[in-house]
Amino acid sequence: MLTVAGTVALRYLLPIASGTPSPSKRTVNGYRLGLCVLTVLGVVFRSEIALLLFMHTAWLFVRGQMSLVQDIIPSGLVGLLIGVLLTVPIDSYFYLSFPLWPELDSFIFNVVHGQSVNWGTHPFRFYLTDSLPRLLFNPLALPLLIPFALITRPLRSATVSLLLPNLAFILLYSFQPHKEWRFIVYVIPPITATAALSASWIWTRRAKSLAYRLFTLSLIASTLASFAAAFGMLAVSRLNYPGAEALNRLHTRAHGEKNVLRVHMDTSTCMTGVTRFMEISSPQNSDLSGAQANGTLWIYDKTDDLTYTPEEAKLSSILPSNPEKDKLLHPEFWNSFDYVLAERPEKVIGKWEIVDVVDGFAGVKILRPGEDVLVDKESTFPARSKARMGWDDVGGEMARAWRRFEGLMRKHVTRGWWVGVRMEPKIKILKRQE
């Protein structure tokens, strides 16, 4: 939703046609609306949009397309007022703290106090060399299409207007040590539009010369390759959520086993797909009679397990009691559960049996002719329900369509060679031994 709203706002900031002396009144009104919407989004949803807003505002002002007093300040004030009136009452109500402006607090904490480093850091070049190529995806966008738009005179003015404020935003935001691709996703539509300018120019001149015909064929091939890669990544993406798969398997295996089942899910499980929506709803009064009617009353626990190491778990019997900090170090905590979903079973105290193991995505590997994409020779575990890779877990029409596509490509195009996914054990399902 945020990305869509940002794209709509940037749509109003598109450059005017080359050769136009000055923007029309309608265009200026569009600029005002775009700046107002970006201001609201920055106030309510993501504070980094303020930097993107500043870059676009500065560009329009420097080019003389907007007046500071008549256009920029009124648009900003209206957006600020709307945003504050939306976010402060609503967020204060839900957070039980008044007055509360979450994005302002987040900006102070992460940027002013520099606490964003607690979430990890990346080098300055990360957005330009890693995130941007991944988000644009088409392999010709950065090395061919965007440079072509810059060197083609009729496209240059629009290209500079599309690129400069957005790349300036990326460069300035790169000084922030904590980086994630979602922080710059707003600039992908205008940068893609720049690549589209080149693609359109080449396509409409495909009959004029051999070079344009070759460029056109390259564009078609890269688009088809991007589509196939995106389809494959969509199928593979579900393999990144072994926690969700583990909980589904546990429900299938154990539902109806007892009137009441208690399960603990560790941090890794909760970070790889488990949500409240997956939990089997219980009777509102949580009594045993209602549980019996439903089959099983499930009780879920997500106590954080990052405060101790496996070595500390081995010494749990001699550690002093500290229920608030070291709750998971004491056998009494684990004795209350029937099942545990954990990435590292050695951190679970007591006698437990591993009844199943869920694999997760661990990279890609080159498959030779005759090698089955489903067989995972690098991932063997005694309790695995099946020693095949997780494609069977993807299921549905997507997996079947992908397997048909893979079979045709390996048979007729690649002569048996293929790129497959590599899996490794991620989440173990442990059952308490009586």
Secondary structure as GFF3:
##gff-version 3
##sequence-region A 1 434
A	DSSP	alpha_helix	2	11	.	.	.	ID=ss1
A	DSSP	alpha_helix	25	44	.	.	.	ID=ss2
A	DSSP	alpha_helix	49	62	.	.	.	ID=ss3
A	DSSP	pi_helix	68	72	.	.	.	ID=ss4
A	DSSP	alpha_helix	73	95	.	.	.	ID=ss5
A	DSSP	alpha_helix	102	107	.	.	.	ID=ss6
A	DSSP	pi_helix	108	112	.	.	.	ID=ss7
A	DSSP	three_ten_helix	115	119	.	.	.	ID=ss8
A	DSSP	alpha_helix	126	126	.	.	.	ID=ss9
A	DSSP	pi_helix	127	131	.	.	.	ID=ss10
A	DSSP	alpha_helix	132	136	.	.	.	ID=ss11
A	DSSP	pi_helix	141	145	.	.	.	ID=ss12
A	DSSP	alpha_helix	146	151	.	.	.	ID=ss13
A	DSSP	alpha_helix	153	173	.	.	.	ID=ss14
A	DSSP	three_ten_helix	181	183	.	.	.	ID=ss15
A	DSSP	three_ten_helix	185	187	.	.	.	ID=ss16
A	DSSP	alpha_helix	188	204	.	.	.	ID=ss17
A	DSSP	alpha_helix	210	237	.	.	.	ID=ss18
A	DSSP	three_ten_helix	238	240	.	.	.	ID=ss19
A	DSSP	alpha_helix	242	254	.	.	.	ID=ss20
A	DSSP	beta_strand	260	265	.	.	.	ID=ss21
A	DSSP	alpha_helix	267	271	.	.	.	ID=ss22
A	DSSP	three_ten_helix	276	278	.	.	.	ID=ss23
A	DSSP	alpha_helix	288	294	.	.	.	ID=ss24
A	DSSP	beta_strand	297	301	.	.	.	ID=ss25
A	DSSP	alpha_helix	310	314	.	.	.	ID=ss26
A	DSSP	three_ten_helix	327	329	.	.	.	ID=ss27
A	DSSP	alpha_helix	331	334	.	.	.	ID=ss28
A	DSSP	beta_strand	339	342	.	.	.	ID=ss29
A	DSSP	three_ten_helix	345	347	.	.	.	ID=ss30
A	DSSP	beta_strand	352	367	.	.	.	ID=ss31
A	DSSP	alpha_helix	391	394	.	.	.	ID=ss32
A	DSSP	alpha_helix	396	412	.	.	.	ID=ss33
A	DSSP	beta_strand	418	432	.	.	.	ID=ss34
###
